[in-house]
């Protein structure tokens, strides 16, 4: 299972929100590149980079941060937040993103989202399935729709999506553990999906639990910044995992 630290960007700074509330913002670092390098130094290979300004605006904003991290690290980066047009996606890939994540666009303009899958390939496009009480949330989590999570996944799997980041908003930023029952449900319903958990991961036990469920990745944010999970913890996990592969 991939360990995927998250860097959320507002005004070019590394921040975290609580349950998607832009009024509940904490700035953890003014230099996202330094944060990204600290992850790479311990053996992390992946990064989840979210343009929160873009998510709120509805178009890409912080692509220069993406470009800087891509040029100065070897991290494999998935980038999301505000990608609402062909031009947004083009900018993201030209700035160095290995994958992009589309959430709101997959709700508002599914045909356009599906076109991206056809254009770039299913390994380049991740479906962002952000939900509260299993109802899809969009626009930086500011709007909760009536769209059922499972129906949403079904629609997009039929269109060719393979990779899904599923965030339970009710868990995000609270450090109370991930939505394991929800992930079990998704895995049982769609065993072929590459499912990445996001929200609530607060201990290494949480990480191990998600791995036992067969998830392909776990995104970790606030737990790192609040030192609930240390970089040493993650380094040891990676070393043990890599040694078992040999």
Secondary structure, 3 states (H helix, E strand, C coil): CEEEEEEEEECCEEEEEECCEEEEEEEEECCHHHHHHHHHHCCCCEEEEEEHHHHHHCCCCCHHHHHHHHHHCCCEEEEECCCCCHHHHHHHHHCCCCEEEECHHHHHCHHHHHHHHHHHCCCCEEEEEEEECCEEEECCCCEEEEEEHHHHHHHHHHCCCCEEEEEECCCCCCCCCCCHHHHHHHHHHCCCCEEEEECCCCCHHHHHHHHHCCCCEEEECHHHHCCCCCHHHHHHHHHHHHHHHC
